Amino acid sequence: LLLFPGWWSIAIAAPAGSLPDFCTLGLFGIGAFVMRGAGCTINDLWDRDIDGKVSRTKNRPFASGKLSVSDGLLFLAGQLSVGLAVLSQLNYFSIALGAASLLPVTLYPLAKRYTNWPQVVLGLTFNWGALLGWAAVKGSLDYSVVLPLYASGVSWTLMYDTLYAHQDKADDKKLGLKSTALTLGEWSRPALAGFGATSLALLALSGYEVGLGRLYYLGLIGAGMHFTWQISTANFEDRLNLTKRFVSNQYVGGLVFASIVAGKLIIF
């Protein structure tokens, strides 16, 4: 899920009639894999005392004591070194923009301690690629395109991670942690519908700004149908049900990417 906003942005920055640059897609693929791992390491280090008290996370390496904090910091240094090596292949503007993402990556684990909307912070973090992908291709930012694209990703994250957060709501409440699942409560389903609709509207706006063809909007209709399935069939008390819907968002990300590419290649 971390990968797709960057790939969307790379594809939407491609010239009309052209495929996205495969080298840049490959670099973002490696970078997303490495930085997703680095984010997990940071999160698990911050939460090692909390994770041991949550049934779903009690067996994580730092929470269970299998790895020490020193082990984690050494591993994190290796992950960040690989991430920096990938980032250094991009232009100077992108390097600076990419380095700035370390702030929200580091702060996200603290959000659930201090705000009722930690999924917003996660969305701002997870969708940084929507800014970085365009910058990697263009060497600058066109805010009329990238801001709605970035905001659409944030709304998408609010949708899928609120579903995910319902898995841990009992443990979170007991530990005094915060989440949109707890904040929204019985209003979760209509709120999820609102997040999904907002994401699709902003994706449509971003595509309009670069003149994507009609196939793109057909793809968004497909994404909307998938959102409808997720939200209407979600059982907020069934962890397996929620996990399946959360994971299924990889298909949404892939569909939107394919739709952008089709909208670039076939304009009618």
Secondary structure as UniProt FT lines:
FT   HELIX           3..13
FT   TURN            16..17
FT   HELIX           22..46
FT   HELIX           48..51
FT   TURN            52..53
FT   TURN            55..59
FT   HELIX           61..64
FT   HELIX           69..87
FT   TURN            88..89
FT   HELIX           92..100
FT   HELIX           102..114
FT   HELIX           118..126
FT   TURN            127..128
FT   HELIX           129..138
FT   HELIX           143..165
FT   HELIX           166..168
FT   HELIX           169..175
FT   HELIX           180..184
FT   HELIX           185..187
FT   HELIX           188..209
FT   TURN            210..211
FT   HELIX           214..233
FT   TURN            236..237
FT   HELIX           239..247
FT   HELIX           249..265
//
